[in-house]
Structures are given as structure tokens and as C-alpha cells.
Amino acid sequence: MHTDQITVMAPIQQHSKSNKLLKDIFYEETSAEYHQALEKARTAVEDFLHHTRQPFTGIRPAAMREAVYSVDLSNPLTGYDELLAEVNELYIRHATAFHLPQYIAHLNCPVVIPALAADVIISAINSSQDTYDQSAGGTFMERRLIDWTAHEIGYTNADGVFTGGGSQSNLMGLLLARDHFAMQLLGHNIKLEGLPAQASRFRIFVSDKAHFSNDKNASLLGLGEQAIVRVKTDSRFRMDAPALKEALDWQLSLGNIPIAVVATAGTTDFGNIDPLQSIAAIAAEYQVWMHVDAAYGCGLLLSGKYRHLLNGIEHADSVTIDYHKSFFQPISSSAFLVKDKATLQLVRHHADYLNPAEQDYEELPAQINKSITQSTRRFDALKLWCTLRLMGKQKLGIYTDMIIDTAAGTAALLQQDPEFDLLSSSDLGVLVFRFRPVGLNTDLSALNLHIKQSLFFDGTYILASTKVEGNFYLKFTILNPVTTLAHIREILAAIKAKGYSLL
Ligand SMILES: Cc1ncc(COP(=O)(O)O)c(C=O)c1O
């Protein structure tokens, strides 16, 4: 005993005399080092804000690759000045500037400052959300935010967990749909026994504009992409409810087994919301699990003006929420919620060293019991906590309303202009359109593709694109409350000018 103490203590005494070796470890003796590192990192970010005037430098992949691969990873740098100069050169300088209105491509929102402050705390304190002994306050703060979100959805007996993103939350939805169905209707426990013989006939109904994670998830769940039945959409690219009924009847007539329907609240390509009330009624009639993928449309929960667009979401058995899309949160910040908290028990596994079966989880909670793919998990919830506590729901809701109003104004501009084809209005902020010069007979798909690529490598504007019925279209995703119609006019003029220059 005595000898053990001596061998353990000796190295500590030695280190406290000279802490050079340990100067990079974050502990009580290195707060000056920490302060210096953060000051310099913050300055690098501020420089990015001050000096970035366009969303991209336009660097080509070959040059970017060359810059990154020419670094000798076996030769460490001498200090933070050198380090941040390198990080700036390789990364920050060429980073896509989501905060600029000239970035109008994918579902990347600008982020709010309280969440950035939270991120500093999250990284340094580095709690892991799996068990109470690794995150006491964090466990309950995450739970409060899940309860808060559940309340906003209209759930009364819900549960949920923060996840890494919408694809993962959607996976949880389909996993519970599959396992719940097998347990309730076939008396089969998939978690323990693997897939039942009937699994190859399980079917999941999604619209033909639903997110591709549904296909990937069906495959991950052992059902294969063949399990996905694509239901046709209406003129605004929303799931057509009568077509859902027809698809269910058709699959039943083939001897297949419908287990779930995924409604999308905010499609990736059109920002429209499937008819949630009608889908809920059909899901109840056919006794299938209803999952709502509100990864994008969840921002409507914040809105006083447009919250009604989500009516019906409260009937869903489970919901995906991406705070990192529509709550102005830094990546990652997402959640999966279930209407009936008992169903989340289906994913529970016990490990003696972490969450033993005999533990009373009412008394000593463990978020690991609710998570399927992450054991060690960041306390991402702190970002949302700080955001809500400092800004409040109402202010975030006003941002959401501003975005939707800008998108509506943009749709009007596109509709009024004979040189643009707009495919649909949007409940949220995604507009799919193409430049169509009047009186000129040209390949519009090729022209619009070149416009997009050329603007991207100019670095001036970043647009998205998609295909509809085989034709190439440009896409705006408006997620920035700073963006005004003046910015939109500027971008539309740039598209036209680029288009004419390429003809
Ligand atoms: C409707 C929808 N669901 C799910 C996802 C996937 O979310 P994540 O990228 O966070 O995994 C997306 C991403 O764009 C989406 O648009």
C-alpha cells in the first residue's frame, strides 16, 4: 500500500516542478495557455467575418488537395501563431461562408451567438451525455429541452434524445417502427432474435420527394431499399394523400406488410409540408407507424405566424427535429422524439460497466438508454439551452417568419420575370427554378448547370440544384434572416448576367 502511493505520487511531483511536458493538457495549471489559444482562435474567426466578402474563394479541388497533402504531419509547428496561420490557409480562408446572403444553397443556417459561446464550453468541459456520472446537469438540461420540444409538438407523454443529425433521427424512427410492429403484431423481438421471416415483405411509405436517408435507413435496418414505396406527390410536390391510400392497398394486395409511413414536414427540394392531418388519419386506419421528418420544417414550431402549417404533427408516433437546420444552431444539434415514451425502451441495452440492468433509472438516469448509435455523446443540447435562455423562442420565431416572408417575396420575383421558370411556391424557403432566356432555343439543363458551376468557382454566389423529371434546375434555400429581397435581386441579376455570358 505504502509503496504504491510512492510510485503514484512521484511523477506528479516531478511534473508540477516543470509543467512544460503537460502544457497542452487542459487542466488547472494551463489556464494561461488555454486563454492564449482561444484568443487567437477567436481572432481567426473574427478575421473571417471581417474579411470574407464572398461565400467562397473559388479554389479548385486539385489546388486544395495539394495544399492539404503538402503538410508534413510528422513535423509539429512551434506555436499558435503558426498553427492558426496554417489553419487559416488550409481551411478558414476557403470555408463556405454560410452567414452571407450570397450563400443560398443547402440547408445550412447561420448560427446564433449564444450557441457559439455554448460550443466553447461544451468542448472544454467535454461532458459525455451517456450517464449521470459523466454529465449531471447536462442529463437534465437535455431532458428539459426534449420535454420543451415535445410540448411544442403537442405531445403529452413523450420522450426523446439528442442525436447527430436528421438522418440518424430518421433511422431511429424507422427502427422503432420496425421493432414495434414486429413486437406488437408478430410477437417477435427483433432486438434479440433478428429479423422475422416476414421482414422481406415489410414496406415503408414515403413521398417521392422524401429525403434519401429513408432509403439508406431501410437498407441499414436489413429491410433493403426495396422496402421503400415512393408515393406520388401533388402539384406542390407534397405527398398525395389519396395516392398513399392507393399505395397501401396495392402493397397489401401483393401480400406485403405496411409498417410505417414517413411524412416530410419541409421537403429538401421544395420546402413543402406533406398533409400531416390526412396522413395521420390514414396511418391510424392502416395501423402503421407514422414518422414525421421535420428535420427542416421544425423551425415552424417557433413561429407565431406559421405554426399552423405543422398541425397534425402531434399525431405522429415519432418526429425528427434538426435544430442545426432551422433553430440557427451550429452542427450538430438534432433530436428524435417519440409520442409514447414506453416505445423508446425498445432500443435499451445494458452494459454492466455503464448502465447495469438492476439500476433504478428514475433515481439515477442514463441517457445512453435512449441512444442507438452513440455511447460517448457531446452535450450539444447546451447550445440550444443557451439560445433559448438568452434569446427566447419568440425571437427565433421572428427569424423564421422573416425567412418565410423573404422566400415568398423571392417566389413573386421569379414568377413575375419571364426569364425564370419557378416550379412551385414553398411553405418554407426552398425555390426550384431555372433561367430561360426569352426567344432563345438552347439546352436549358446545360445552361443552368454551367451558371451554377461558374458562379461557384467565381466564388461570388453559391446556389444549389436538383433534377425534376430529368431536367436540371437551380435551387435557392433561404435560411438566413439577414437575407433581404435586395440580396435576392442581386443574385437573380448575377444569374442572368452569367447565363447571357455563357450563351
Ligand atoms: C428533410 C430532411 N430530412 C433529413 C435530412 C438529413 O439531415 P442531416 O443532414 O442532419 O443528417 C435532411 C438533410 O438535408 C433533410 O432535408
Ligand as a Chemical Component Dictionary entry (heavy atoms), coordinates in Angstrom:
data_LIG
# 
_chem_comp.id                   LIG 
_chem_comp.type                 NON-POLYMER 
_chem_comp.pdbx_formal_charge   0 
_chem_comp.three_letter_code    LIG 
# 
loop_
_chem_comp_atom.comp_id 
_chem_comp_atom.atom_id 
_chem_comp_atom.alt_atom_id 
_chem_comp_atom.type_symbol 
_chem_comp_atom.charge 
_chem_comp_atom.model_Cartn_x 
_chem_comp_atom.model_Cartn_y 
_chem_comp_atom.model_Cartn_z 
_chem_comp_atom.pdbx_ordinal 
LIG C1 C1 C 0 -35.971 16.534 -44.985 1  
LIG C2 C2 C 0 -34.622 16.103 -44.482 2  
LIG N1 N1 N 0 -34.537 15.074 -43.643 3  
LIG C3 C3 C 0 -33.363 14.632 -43.173 4  
LIG C4 C4 C 0 -32.188 15.236 -43.550 5  
LIG C5 C5 C 0 -30.879 14.713 -43.036 6  
LIG O1 O1 O 0 -30.398 15.540 -42.026 7  
LIG P1 P1 P 0 -28.858 15.522 -41.599 8  
LIG O2 O2 O 0 -28.119 16.127 -42.729 9  
LIG O3 O3 O 0 -28.849 16.344 -40.352 10 
LIG O4 O4 O 0 -28.486 14.100 -41.360 11 
LIG C6 C6 C 0 -32.222 16.317 -44.430 12 
LIG C7 C7 C 0 -30.977 16.968 -44.859 13 
LIG O5 O5 O 0 -30.947 17.831 -45.678 14 
LIG C8 C8 C 0 -33.468 16.759 -44.909 15 
LIG O6 O6 O 0 -33.558 17.781 -45.766 16 
# 
loop_
_chem_comp_bond.comp_id 
_chem_comp_bond.atom_id_1 
_chem_comp_bond.atom_id_2 
_chem_comp_bond.value_order 
_chem_comp_bond.pdbx_ordinal 
LIG C1 C2 SING 1  
LIG C2 N1 SING 2  
LIG C2 C8 DOUB 3  
LIG N1 C3 DOUB 4  
LIG C3 C4 SING 5  
LIG C4 C5 SING 6  
LIG C4 C6 DOUB 7  
LIG C5 O1 SING 8  
LIG O1 P1 SING 9  
LIG P1 O2 DOUB 10 
LIG P1 O3 SING 11 
LIG P1 O4 SING 12 
LIG C6 C7 SING 13 
LIG C6 C8 SING 14 
LIG C7 O5 DOUB 15 
LIG C8 O6 SING 16 
# 
